[in-house]
Amino acid sequence: MQLGINLGYWGAGMDADNLAVAREADKLGYAVCWAAEAYGSDAATVLSWVAAQTEHIDVGSAIFQIPARQPAMTAMTAATLDSLSGGRFRLGLGVSGPQVSEGWYGVKFDKPLARTREYVDIVRKAMARERLSHDGEHWTLPLPDGPGKPLKLTVHPQREHIPLYIAAIGPKNLEQTGEIADGALLVFPAAEHLEETALRPLRAGREKAGRTMEGFDVVPTLPLALGKDGADDIRALADVFRPYTALYVGGMGSRKQNFYNKLAQRMGYEKEAAEVQDKYLAGDKDGAAAALPQSLIDSTTLLGSVDRIADRMRAYAEAGVTTLTLAPAGFTLDERLAALRAGTEALERAGIA
């Protein structure tokens, strides 16, 4: 199992620290550095900035939002980043959510599975330098009865095949991801529930495509907080992530379309997920955070000493994770760097590097 690092969103007041974290991860041998986008910083610019100041670590989009870009533009960006980074780019895609898709980009959030499949098909054709033509429900290339003609990418990507990942949560999306992608980007993954919440549908998709899980990259992201292992200490570390978890389980999306809330339900927290959502949508964010079971937070993060984190890493590796992406927590840069170093030490102690 390899390690990755997730910088999250740029522009949150820690930009210089984020670059230092990325450079330290590069020195420590982390495999990949991911950057995200929502409706603030874009990931492509951040990744080019990080790639220019690192040497070995891959840079990946987690994610490029599908409603934000035409598929051919995504292929151009991927080819450019792969070339500029010397073949170190990983393309992560996702449909985002209805509030961002429709409110920010003005793109209807309908038929996300079909839209993703078409998008991936066009991106792959473009990156392979095929003459681009597509006749689908969501895109038609070239447009009929006009001056357009099938074009192909004028530049040669650094590699013949740029790895393509999809951020997936729901069972149908996971199955399709297994079928059409090279890897899956997962959030709030509990090792104990990974088989039923992610791997089973991914495997079904791989089988549909006539493939096995060999070579398929399973990439969950987990926040990491370094500390002691006493019950009170673990509780305090878990409390650090209560607002973050409450935001996703309670307020990320509408009441009917919150993928993270449904994931918590599939992990056995039906009643608690409903309470968190009710409180969050009513404006009681503190109450929503307090309603989160500690076990939910603890099982979807890495908390405590290096040895405790190593045990958790071993459980993820045994469950089928191939790249474990860390989001090291800390109030200062030194604390974040310490958590980053603890990640590599824990991986070595777990014996799964």
BELHU-V393956 format. One record per helix or strand of 2 or more residues. SS is the DSSP state (2 for helix, 1 for strand). FROM is the first residue (numbers start at 1). TO is the last residue. If there is no record, write none. Layout:
SS;FROM;TO
SS;FROM;TO
This chain:
1;2;6
2;15;28
1;32;35
2;43;52
1;58;61
1;64;65
2;66;68
2;71;84
1;89;94
2;98;103
2;112;127
1;134;135
1;140;141
1;164;167
2;171;180
1;183;187
2;191;208
1;217;226
2;231;240
2;242;251
2;259;266
2;270;281
2;285;290
2;294;299
1;301;304
2;306;319
1;323;328
2;333;350
